[in-house]
Amino acid sequence: MSAESGGTTVTAHGGNHGAVAGTIHGGVHNNYYQVPHDASPQEKFGFALRYLASGQATTARKLLTEVTVHLRRSRKVWFYWLLAFFSGRTLSELSREDWVELRAVLREIDGLPQDRWSPGINVIRRLVAASQDHAEPGTGAAEILLDIDHLDAVLRNEVLRHLERVLQGSLKDDLWDRDVQQARVRQGAERRQERVWKFFEPNPARPRTRPVRPSDVPPASVAFAVAMSAVGAGAVGTVGWLALQRDDTSAVIALVVALVAAGVALINGAEWRYRADALRAETRRWRSQRFPSDAARPGGFTHRVDRLYMRYADRYAPNGPDRAGWLVDAYGPMSKLRDEVCEVYREHRVEPEAVKWLIRFQVRELRRQWDAGTLLDHRWRWRVLPPVKAGAGAGTVVAMLGIVWAVQSAARQNLLQTAGAVVAIAAAVWVAVVVGLRVVAENKRVVAEEEERQQRETSYWFEHQRWEQRLADRPDDIEMAQWLDCDRRILLEHALAAYQLKWSDISAYASMEARGEGSKRARAKNGPWRYSRYKLLVFLLTADGVRQITVELNLARATFHHWERTNYRYDAVAAVRVTLRDDGAREFQLFLVNGADIEVAVTEPGQAGADEDSRILADGAEDATGLRNTLFVLEGVAAEGRSWWAGPAYRRAS
């Protein structure tokens, strides 16, 4: 579309998404940007190369400047210093101080012995000389191309990548085809589509389960029950001894049968009590639980966990009429699991995304149980089975009959002792019914719940290990930056093709990379945010005006979507403004005289952690988004119009 048609607003709110959580990769395997305070020059050099490879040229320049103080005799160090010096910048962006520094460095390099890095340094010098405004078009282009072809592959790739914005005119035309071809080859390298999504997955939190609630029977009650059991045992022994004194074998047998029946009644009675208590507790929990939680604070831990459960319940729901049944049946078990997750993780500074793997596994297991018909309603699960009722009832009856038979025999031998024994037995039975059943039922609950907890925790650990192995080949930040750089080059090629232009038709260009709508974000320690979806903007300055292309990039698939073309004259650019928000993000706004505007929230440095450098984060954000170069180009256009690149502001390099 054309902005000159009037009244058009192009908005690309990359990053303006409110408080959206992101993953920050830390640990020993993600500290490649963590420069120790006592790092040696050689170690700083290694960190500088990592920053440079990831597109964070500003930080790389600072580190390499420190390194050159100690390693001034190394052409390798100066080669990478030159790459960082020019990376991401045009010659026009260099100040007078930059040129003075560059000339001093080149004089120092001239005094060093030749080595394998010398050809790379010489090519950089020739490219810079050929790209300066006072050089004749095409001067030495053939010789430069030949020198580039003779370079080692590593040196050649480094030079072409980092001096991309230095190259101008026909020389860039000659190099662009091979640059794009290389970008196409590297765009999908290293199994990109299989691995990119893993960068946005947090390290899985270690499995945790809620400890089993201990028995709520007071120790005094247990001691009392044990004491009464001893009293009851003594009373039964007295009855048996009196029956033996009468040589009443039938009474002794009846007493033994009564004891066995009492044991059966106690075991089944405890099971009955255990299941009845569990049913009451489950019913109370069912009635009191809300899913999602009404008390959850929006954006809080519980609220975000609720959303994860709902997302996966919806993902694993069957299609068709069974969908509603699945959601209803899973409601209770999911509520219980949600409560446990919130309890065991909330106070350990764990982000909900770190337990996403666990929630997904839990819901998947619920669906498996539902398909197998084992995800039962709590009333059915905790029902008292008929054999339990029969065992408790029959055992009680048989025990009573056996005791009566033995007591009548013992009474004939000694009525007074038998009466005392009967009172003791009655008291012991009462305690067994009131206290003993509760003690046994609670112990049974603790054992059963602990066994279930251990089984769940074991399954969680297996899933945790499986997920860690799945994420083992997660790409690092440098790979993400290189893939994104390939996408940017291919987008530039599409832009040139769309407008039927070649590089010699371009006076200057700028590009910005902002966050796409609905994207995930993640970064390494001290690294810039990377996004699963980007909003990319390309500004091409030609003799006829500005050609702009806005497109969305799916980073995992390396595909472009929602293309927008905007054209406007130089005198249509009214102003350029960058606003710094309270959260550190910068919003870029380009105003046109006809009322149209282009607004992009481009940088999100985020809050620096305790072991991070806020300046490195800010520099990395600006380098990663292309904000510096875009501001330089478009501010010049807004101030001086089409004559800008021919004026002193653009020609500072010469």
ZIBELHU-V279859 format. One record per residue. N is the residue number from 1. RES is the residue in one small letter. D_LAST is the distance of its C-alpha to the last C-alpha in Angstrom with 1 decimal. Layout:
# ZIBELHU-V279859
N_RES_D_LAST ; N_RES_D_LAST
This chain:
# ZIBELHU-V279859
1_m_37.0 ; 2_s_35.1 ; 3_a_34.2 ; 4_e_34.6 ; 5_s_38.3 ; 6_g_38.6 ; 7_g_40.0 ; 8_t_38.7 ; 9_t_37.8 ; 10_v_36.1 ; 11_t_36.9 ; 12_a_36.0 ; 13_h_37.5 ; 14_g_36.2 ; 15_g_37.7 ; 16_n_39.6 ; 17_h_42.9 ; 18_g_44.6 ; 19_a_46.0 ; 20_v_45.8 ; 21_a_46.6 ; 22_g_44.3 ; 23_t_45.0 ; 24_i_43.4 ; 25_h_44.0 ; 26_g_44.9 ; 27_g_47.1 ; 28_v_46.7 ; 29_h_45.2 ; 30_n_42.5 ; 31_n_41.1 ; 32_y_38.1 ; 33_y_35.8 ; 34_q_38.1 ; 35_v_36.6 ; 36_p_39.5 ; 37_h_39.0 ; 38_d_40.2 ; 39_a_38.2 ; 40_s_37.4 ; 41_p_33.9 ; 42_q_35.0 ; 43_e_36.2 ; 44_k_33.1 ; 45_f_31.2 ; 46_g_33.5 ; 47_f_33.0 ; 48_a_29.2 ; 49_l_29.5 ; 50_r_31.8 ; 51_y_29.4 ; 52_l_26.6 ; 53_a_29.0 ; 54_s_30.0 ; 55_g_26.6 ; 56_q_26.5 ; 57_a_23.2 ; 58_t_22.9 ; 59_t_26.2 ; 60_a_25.5 ; 61_r_22.4 ; 62_k_24.6 ; 63_l_27.4 ; 64_l_25.5 ; 65_t_24.0 ; 66_e_27.6 ; 67_v_28.7 ; 68_t_26.3 ; 69_v_28.1 ; 70_h_31.2 ; 71_l_30.2 ; 72_r_27.5 ; 73_r_29.1 ; 74_s_28.9 ; 75_r_26.4 ; 76_k_27.7 ; 77_v_26.6 ; 78_w_23.0 ; 79_f_22.9 ; 80_y_23.7 ; 81_w_21.5 ; 82_l_18.5 ; 83_l_20.0 ; 84_a_20.5 ; 85_f_17.1 ; 86_f_15.6 ; 87_s_18.9 ; 88_g_19.0 ; 89_r_15.3 ; 90_t_12.4 ; 91_l_8.9 ; 92_s_8.5 ; 93_e_11.4 ; 94_l_10.1 ; 95_s_10.4 ; 96_r_9.5 ; 97_e_12.8 ; 98_d_12.2 ; 99_w_9.5 ; 100_v_12.0 ; 101_e_14.7 ; 102_l_13.3 ; 103_r_13.0 ; 104_a_16.5 ; 105_v_17.9 ; 106_l_16.9 ; 107_r_18.6 ; 108_e_21.6 ; 109_i_21.8 ; 110_d_22.0 ; 111_g_25.1 ; 112_l_26.9 ; 113_p_29.5 ; 114_q_28.9 ; 115_d_30.5 ; 116_r_30.6 ; 117_w_27.3 ; 118_s_25.3 ; 119_p_24.9 ; 120_g_23.4 ; 121_i_20.8 ; 122_n_20.0 ; 123_v_19.7 ; 124_i_17.2 ; 125_r_15.0 ; 126_r_15.4 ; 127_l_14.8 ; 128_v_11.4 ; 129_a_10.5 ; 130_a_12.2 ; 131_s_10.6 ; 132_q_6.9 ; 133_d_6.7 ; 134_h_7.2 ; 135_a_10.1 ; 136_e_13.4 ; 137_p_15.4 ; 138_g_17.9 ; 139_t_16.6 ; 140_g_18.8 ; 141_a_19.7 ; 142_a_23.4 ; 143_e_22.9 ; 144_i_20.8 ; 145_l_23.5 ; 146_l_26.1 ; 147_d_24.7 ; 148_i_24.6 ; 149_d_28.2 ; 150_h_29.2 ; 151_l_28.1 ; 152_d_30.8 ; 153_a_31.4 ; 154_v_30.6 ; 155_l_27.2 ; 156_r_26.4 ; 157_n_27.3 ; 158_e_25.3 ; 159_v_22.1 ; 160_l_22.5 ; 161_r_23.5 ; 162_h_20.9 ; 163_l_17.8 ; 164_e_19.0 ; 165_r_16.3 ; 166_v_13.6 ; 167_l_15.3 ; 168_q_14.6 ; 169_g_16.6 ; 170_s_19.3 ; 171_l_18.7 ; 172_k_19.5 ; 173_d_22.4 ; 174_d_23.8 ; 175_l_23.6 ; 176_w_24.7 ; 177_d_28.4 ; 178_r_29.0 ; 179_d_27.2 ; 180_v_29.6 ; 181_q_32.5 ; 182_q_31.9 ; 183_a_31.7 ; 184_r_35.0 ; 185_v_36.6 ; 186_r_35.5 ; 187_q_36.1 ; 188_g_39.8 ; 189_a_40.0 ; 190_e_42.2 ; 191_r_44.7 ; 192_r_42.3 ; 193_q_44.7 ; 194_e_47.5 ; 195_r_45.5 ; 196_v_42.9 ; 197_w_45.7 ; 198_k_46.8 ; 199_f_43.5 ; 200_f_44.7 ; 201_e_48.2 ; 202_p_49.0 ; 203_n_50.8 ; 204_p_54.5 ; 205_a_56.5 ; 206_r_59.5 ; 207_p_62.8 ; 208_r_64.9 ; 209_t_68.3 ; 210_r_70.3 ; 211_p_73.2 ; 212_v_76.6 ; 213_r_78.4 ; 214_p_81.2 ; 215_s_84.8 ; 216_d_85.7 ; 217_v_89.4 ; 218_p_90.1 ; 219_p_91.2 ; 220_a_94.4 ; 221_s_95.3 ; 222_v_94.7 ; 223_a_96.9 ; 224_f_99.6 ; 225_a_99.5 ; 226_v_99.9 ; 227_a_102.8 ; 228_m_104.5 ; 229_s_104.1 ; 230_a_105.9 ; 231_v_108.6 ; 232_g_108.9 ; 233_a_109.1 ; 234_g_111.9 ; 235_a_113.8 ; 236_v_113.5 ; 237_g_114.7 ; 238_t_117.7 ; 239_v_118.7 ; 240_g_118.4 ; 241_w_120.5 ; 242_l_123.2 ; 243_a_123.3 ; 244_l_123.6 ; 245_q_126.6 ; 246_r_128.3 ; 247_d_127.5 ; 248_d_125.9 ; 249_t_123.6 ; 250_s_122.6 ; 251_a_121.3 ; 252_v_119.2 ; 253_i_117.7 ; 254_a_117.1 ; 255_l_115.3 ; 256_v_113.1 ; 257_v_112.3 ; 258_a_111.6 ; 259_l_109.1 ; 260_v_107.3 ; 261_a_107.3 ; 262_a_106.0 ; 263_g_103.1 ; 264_v_102.4 ; 265_a_102.6 ; 266_l_100.2 ; 267_i_97.6 ; 268_n_97.7 ; 269_g_97.9 ; 270_a_94.8 ; 271_e_93.0 ; 272_w_94.3 ; 273_r_93.1 ; 274_y_89.7 ; 275_r_89.1 ; 276_a_90.4 ; 277_d_88.2 ; 278_a_85.2 ; 279_l_86.0 ; 280_r_86.3 ; 281_a_83.0 ; 282_e_81.2 ; 283_t_82.7 ; 284_r_81.5 ; 285_r_78.0 ; 286_w_78.0 ; 287_r_79.1 ; 288_s_76.7 ; 289_q_73.5 ; 290_r_70.9 ; 291_f_68.2 ; 292_p_65.6 ; 293_s_66.4 ; 294_d_67.0 ; 295_a_66.1 ; 296_a_62.7 ; 297_r_59.8 ; 298_p_57.2 ; 299_g_54.3 ; 300_g_56.4 ; 301_f_57.5 ; 302_t_60.7 ; 303_h_59.3 ; 304_r_56.6 ; 305_v_59.2 ; 306_d_61.4 ; 307_r_58.7 ; 308_l_58.3 ; 309_y_62.0 ; 310_m_62.1 ; 311_r_59.2 ; 312_y_61.0 ; 313_a_64.4 ; 314_d_63.0 ; 315_r_61.3 ; 316_y_64.5 ; 317_a_66.8 ; 318_p_68.8 ; 319_n_68.6 ; 320_g_71.4 ; 321_p_74.3 ; 322_d_74.2 ; 323_r_70.9 ; 324_a_72.6 ; 325_g_75.2 ; 326_w_72.5 ; 327_l_70.7 ; 328_v_74.0 ; 329_d_75.3 ; 330_a_72.0 ; 331_y_71.8 ; 332_g_74.1 ; 333_p_72.8 ; 334_m_69.2 ; 335_s_70.0 ; 336_k_71.6 ; 337_l_68.7 ; 338_r_66.2 ; 339_d_68.1 ; 340_e_68.1 ; 341_v_64.3 ; 342_c_63.6 ; 343_e_66.0 ; 344_v_64.8 ; 345_y_61.0 ; 346_r_60.3 ; 347_e_60.7 ; 348_h_58.7 ; 349_r_55.2 ; 350_v_55.0 ; 351_e_53.0 ; 352_p_55.1 ; 353_e_52.7 ; 354_a_53.7 ; 355_v_57.3 ; 356_k_56.5 ; 357_w_57.6 ; 358_l_61.0 ; 359_i_61.5 ; 360_r_60.8 ; 361_f_63.3 ; 362_q_65.9 ; 363_v_65.8 ; 364_r_65.8 ; 365_e_68.9 ; 366_l_70.5 ; 367_r_70.0 ; 368_r_71.6 ; 369_q_74.6 ; 370_w_74.8 ; 371_d_75.0 ; 372_a_77.6 ; 373_g_79.6 ; 374_t_79.4 ; 375_l_77.3 ; 376_l_80.5 ; 377_d_81.4 ; 378_h_82.2 ; 379_r_85.8 ; 380_w_86.4 ; 381_r_84.6 ; 382_w_86.6 ; 383_r_89.9 ; 384_v_93.0 ; 385_l_94.4 ; 386_p_98.1 ; 387_p_98.9 ; 388_v_97.5 ; 389_k_99.7 ; 390_a_102.6 ; 391_g_102.1 ; 392_a_101.9 ; 393_g_104.9 ; 394_a_107.2 ; 395_g_106.4 ; 396_t_107.3 ; 397_v_110.6 ; 398_v_111.6 ; 399_a_110.7 ; 400_m_112.8 ; 401_l_115.8 ; 402_g_115.6 ; 403_i_115.5 ; 404_v_118.5 ; 405_w_120.5 ; 406_a_119.8 ; 407_v_120.5 ; 408_q_123.9 ; 409_s_125.0 ; 410_a_123.8 ; 411_a_125.5 ; 412_r_128.8 ; 413_q_128.3 ; 414_n_127.1 ; 415_l_126.5 ; 416_l_125.0 ; 417_q_122.4 ; 418_t_121.5 ; 419_a_121.0 ; 420_g_118.6 ; 421_a_116.7 ; 422_v_116.5 ; 423_v_115.0 ; 424_a_112.4 ; 425_i_111.6 ; 426_a_111.1 ; 427_a_108.8 ; 428_a_106.8 ; 429_v_106.5 ; 430_w_105.3 ; 431_v_102.6 ; 432_a_101.7 ; 433_v_101.3 ; 434_v_99.5 ; 435_v_97.4 ; 436_g_97.6 ; 437_l_96.3 ; 438_r_93.3 ; 439_v_92.6 ; 440_v_92.9 ; 441_a_90.8 ; 442_e_88.0 ; 443_n_88.0 ; 444_k_87.8 ; 445_r_84.9 ; 446_v_83.0 ; 447_v_83.6 ; 448_a_82.7 ; 449_e_79.6 ; 450_e_78.4 ; 451_e_79.0 ; 452_e_77.1 ; 453_r_74.2 ; 454_q_74.0 ; 455_q_74.1 ; 456_r_71.2 ; 457_e_69.2 ; 458_t_69.7 ; 459_s_68.5 ; 460_y_65.5 ; 461_w_64.6 ; 462_f_64.9 ; 463_e_62.6 ; 464_h_60.2 ; 465_q_60.0 ; 466_r_59.7 ; 467_w_56.7 ; 468_e_55.0 ; 469_q_55.4 ; 470_r_54.0 ; 471_l_50.8 ; 472_a_50.5 ; 473_d_47.7 ; 474_r_45.6 ; 475_p_41.9 ; 476_d_39.7 ; 477_d_36.6 ; 478_i_34.3 ; 479_e_36.2 ; 480_m_36.0 ; 481_a_32.2 ; 482_q_31.9 ; 483_w_34.3 ; 484_l_32.4 ; 485_d_29.1 ; 486_c_31.0 ; 487_d_32.3 ; 488_r_28.9 ; 489_r_27.7 ; 490_i_30.9 ; 491_l_30.6 ; 492_l_27.2 ; 493_e_29.0 ; 494_h_31.8 ; 495_a_29.4 ; 496_l_27.8 ; 497_a_31.4 ; 498_a_32.7 ; 499_y_30.3 ; 500_q_30.4 ; 501_l_26.6 ; 502_k_24.5 ; 503_w_21.1 ; 504_s_19.6 ; 505_d_21.1 ; 506_i_19.3 ; 507_s_16.2 ; 508_a_16.3 ; 509_y_19.3 ; 510_a_21.0 ; 511_s_24.3 ; 512_m_26.9 ; 513_e_30.0 ; 514_a_32.8 ; 515_r_36.5 ; 516_g_38.8 ; 517_e_42.2 ; 518_g_45.0 ; 519_s_43.0 ; 520_k_43.8 ; 521_r_41.4 ; 522_a_41.3 ; 523_r_39.0 ; 524_a_39.2 ; 525_k_39.4 ; 526_n_36.0 ; 527_g_34.6 ; 528_p_33.5 ; 529_w_36.0 ; 530_r_36.6 ; 531_y_38.5 ; 532_s_41.0 ; 533_r_39.7 ; 534_y_36.2 ; 535_k_34.8 ; 536_l_31.6 ; 537_l_29.2 ; 538_v_26.5 ; 539_f_24.2 ; 540_l_22.7 ; 541_l_20.5 ; 542_t_21.4 ; 543_a_21.5 ; 544_d_25.0 ; 545_g_24.4 ; 546_v_24.6 ; 547_r_26.9 ; 548_q_28.3 ; 549_i_30.8 ; 550_t_32.9 ; 551_v_35.2 ; 552_e_37.5 ; 553_l_37.4 ; 554_n_40.5 ; 555_l_39.2 ; 556_a_42.4 ; 557_r_42.9 ; 558_a_39.3 ; 559_t_40.1 ; 560_f_38.4 ; 561_h_40.5 ; 562_h_40.5 ; 563_w_37.6 ; 564_e_36.2 ; 565_r_33.9 ; 566_t_32.4 ; 567_n_30.4 ; 568_y_29.1 ; 569_r_27.0 ; 570_y_23.9 ; 571_d_26.0 ; 572_a_28.6 ; 573_v_26.5 ; 574_a_27.9 ; 575_a_26.8 ; 576_v_25.9 ; 577_r_27.9 ; 578_v_28.5 ; 579_t_31.9 ; 580_l_33.0 ; 581_r_36.6 ; 582_d_39.3 ; 583_d_39.3 ; 584_g_35.6 ; 585_a_34.6 ; 586_r_31.7 ; 587_e_32.3 ; 588_f_29.5 ; 589_q_30.3 ; 590_l_28.6 ; 591_f_30.6 ; 592_l_30.9 ; 593_v_32.3 ; 594_n_35.4 ; 595_g_36.5 ; 596_a_35.4 ; 597_d_33.6 ; 598_i_32.3 ; 599_e_33.4 ; 600_v_32.8 ; 601_a_33.9 ; 602_v_31.4 ; 603_t_31.7 ; 604_e_35.0 ; 605_p_34.5 ; 606_g_38.2 ; 607_q_40.3 ; 608_a_39.5 ; 609_g_42.5 ; 610_a_44.1 ; 611_d_42.3 ; 612_e_38.9 ; 613_d_35.7 ; 614_s_34.8 ; 615_r_31.1 ; 616_i_30.9 ; 617_l_32.6 ; 618_a_30.3 ; 619_d_27.1 ; 620_g_28.8 ; 621_a_29.8 ; 622_e_26.3 ; 623_d_24.9 ; 624_a_27.9 ; 625_t_27.7 ; 626_g_24.0 ; 627_l_24.1 ; 628_r_20.8 ; 629_n_18.7 ; 630_t_21.0 ; 631_l_20.8 ; 632_f_17.0 ; 633_v_17.2 ; 634_l_20.5 ; 635_e_20.1 ; 636_g_17.1 ; 637_v_19.4 ; 638_a_22.2 ; 639_a_20.5 ; 640_e_18.8 ; 641_g_20.5 ; 642_r_19.3 ; 643_s_16.6 ; 644_w_14.8 ; 645_w_12.4 ; 646_a_11.6 ; 647_g_11.3 ; 648_p_9.3 ; 649_a_10.7 ; 650_y_9.3 ; 651_r_5.8 ; 652_r_5.5 ; 653_a_3.8 ; 654_s_0.0
